[in-house]
Amino acid sequence: MPQREKRQYRLWTILLVAVPCLVLSVIYCFSQYQAVRQDAAQLVQQLVEAQRRLIDHWVQERFWTVKELSESEAVRSLDLARMEQAFGIKQKYDVNYDSLSFIDNDGVFRKSTLQGGIRFPSALGRPYFEKAMAGEDFISEVVLGRNSGRLIINFSSPVRDQAGQIR
């Protein structure tokens, strides 16, 4: 076989064997890359969902504590001394709260565990107060606390007397 024909034969062999193998290898690598990306995306989605559930559970636990306090006899009877004691105990054993406060029907903070004190004593116009006065529970997004200056989530629940009237 002449030299020229041998080169052509090698070239055709390379083109017919090596190029398809290279193309198949590229397709295989790309499909594996896509599968790994999809698996990673699913894992991230699962982690995000688990975190969302954990956060939702945490928020609901905080809300139920506020709801429980709003229905306690100390708060329902508007006994400020017993309220102070109940809030103090709850604050002592539940470090998740920046503060616990009772706001009367006029929007005035009557009792609070906020260590720095209340700088803005009126809650009029604040969503947590307005919702409570409308008889609704309230959970805010993360907001900057007017009194604490920290990022907080406001929880509120209306206080009702024995007849069901908002106090």
N, C-alpha and C positions, 0 to 999 in steps of 0.2 A: 504494500500500500504506500503510495507516494506520500511525502511529507505534508503536502497541502491537504490532502484528504484526511490524514490523521488529525490535523488541527481542526478541520471542519467537524470531524467526528467528535472530538473532545468538546468543541464549542456547543454542538447540538446536544451532547450528553449533559453538559452543564446546564444548558437552557431547559432541557426536558426533565432533569432530575433535581438539580440544585435549586432552581428558581421556584418550582412548586413546593419543595421542602421549606424553603425560606418563607414563602407566602403562608403556608400552613402554620409554620412556627410563629409568625407574626400574628396570625388570626388567633391561635391558641393562647399566646401571651396576652393579647388584648382582652380575650374573653375571660381569662383568669383574673386580670386586673379589674375588669368590670365586676366580677363576682366578689372579689375582695372588697371593692368599694361599696357594693350593695350590702354585704355583710356588716361592714363597718357602719354604714348609715343606719341599718336596722338596730345594731347595738347601741348606737348613740340615741336613736329614737326610744329604745327601751329604757335607757338610763334617764332620759328626759321625762318620760312618763312616770318612772318610779319616783323621781324627784318631785314631780308635780303632785303625785298622790301623797308623798310625805309632807309637803308644804300644806296641801289642803287639809290633811289630818291635823297638823299642828295648828292651823288657823281655827279649825272647828273645835279643838280642845280649848283654846283660849276663849273662843266665843262662849262655849258652854260654861266656863268658869264665870264669865261676866253675867250670863243669864242666871246662873245659880245664885250669884250675889244679889242680883236685882230681885230675886224671889225670896231672899232670906227674910226672916222676921225682923231683924235689926233694920234693914233697909225699908221694908214695907211699912213699918211703924214709924219711920223717920226719926228713930232714936239715934241722935248723932253720936252719943258716947258708945253705944253698942256698935254702930257703923264703924267708928274709928277703930275699935277693937277688931272687928271682923276684917276690915280692910288691912289692918296691920298684920294680922296673922296670915292672911292670904298672901300679902306682899312678902312676908318673911320666908314663907315656904315655897313660893312660886316666883322664881327669879325671871320668868319670861315677861313680866310686866314692868314697864318703866314707872307706871303709877296707876293707881285705882282712884277714881273720883266719883262723887255724887253731885249731880247738878240739879237744882230745884226747878220748879215750873217756870220761874222767871229767868232761867238761863244762868244763874249764879252758882259758881262752884261752892258748895257748902262744906264738903269734906274731900280731902285729897291726901294721898301718900307721897305726892311729888316732893322730893327732898328740897329742891330749890324754891318751893312755894309757887303759887299761881301768880304769874305776872299779868295775864289777861283774864280777869275774873269772870268775864261774860262769855257764854257759849252761844249767844243769840246769833242766828244766821249760819252757824256751823252745821254741816250735814249730819253729824252724829246726834246733835241736839234736836234738829228739826225732825229727823226720822223717829227718834224716841217720842217726841211730842205727838207725832202722827200715829203712835202705837206700833211702830215697826222696829225691828232689830236692824242693826247697821254694822257692817264691816267695811272699812275703807281700804283703798290701795295703800301702798307705802307712801306716807306723807311726812313732811317736816313738821314736827310738833311745835305749836306756837309757844307753849310754856316750857317745854324741855329743850327745844332747839335740836332735837335728835330725830333721826328717821324712825318713824313709828307706824303702827297700824292701829287705828281707832276702832274700838268695839263699843257698841252701846246697845242697851236694852231698856225699854220703858219699865218704870217701877209702877206697879198698880196696887191700890189698896184692896181690902177684902171684897169690896163691891165691884172691883174691876176697873175703877177709874184711875187714870194716870195721875201720879203724885208728882 
